[in-house]
Amino acid sequence: MAKAKHSKNTYIDWYRLMFLIRRFEEKSAQMYGQNKIRGFCHLYIGQEAVVAGMVSAKKDGDKVITAYRDHGHALAMGISANAVMAELFGRIDGCSKGKGGSMHMFSKEHNFFGGHGIVGGQIPLGAGIALADQYAGNDNVTFCYMGDGAVRQGALHETFNMAMLWKLPVVFICENNNYAMGTSVERTTNVLDIYKMASAYEMPAEQADGMSCETVHDCMERAAERARNGEGPTFIELKTYRYRGHSMSDPAKYRTKDEVKDYKKVDPVEVVRATILKNKYMSEKELLALEEEVEKEVADSVEFADNSPFPDAEELYKDVYVDEYPFIVE
């Protein structure tokens, strides 16, 4: 194993976050089986490094927007396990007041703008958030995530064109986990390297290993620096993999057991854990204590969600319209 590229604290932060997401998602699957979580539920197991590497590269004030596989992004942006689990349970103490569920997490306080159920719908929204920051004159960056299926939407091309034309401070990230639901990338396009789509707009782009926190951090940092310097957007294709089906109702019979087994050899959670031990950043005993703390946090989130009430009927009429505009242009 190569020498660690980043600081001790960075590796420990990566591990804690990824272990939290992994255990949270495993618990979510269990709660879904007990019928406490209903509707659609898309787990992030296997893709944890994609958000861990982003969090260590971003700065305060940066925004994140993503698609409907969003529990990991919500936790990565600092929304508590309690608030995320309560949202999954449809309770009033959830981060979207129990009205969004699994696919529509949101927290203005944490600069997390969803969670979007419409495939590709978040792509133009991400550019719009970046436009607002550009208009305000700050150096904030928006990280706009999408899946490999969403890149087939026409909105992506319209957004890429405008983002380059206006040099918007946005980083577009494709989480390429090989499958759009159950359809492999090979069955949807002749261009298997998705990052090359940016070349039509002369947008800087790169393909990177989404199973490596180090690699994700480095490419996110480069892209964010370009955006902060007024040089416009970047498109990053992260090659990653989900260990579970597309959703809880997907048995994932479209892929082989050997394929899943091969990807588990590079499980980002286990790789970072091994790096911490090899470099003696923490002992096995200290890591076990950290893991126990995280597991308690996840268990407590279930109790919190169970004790949170369902929203009252009048909540249906709230958060439909904006009460007042944040600014008025005269």
Summary of the structure (lengths in Angstrom):
residues: 330
radius of gyration: 19.5
end to end distance: 59.9
largest distance: 62.0
contacts: 1127
relative contact order: 0.17
helix: 48%
strand: 10%
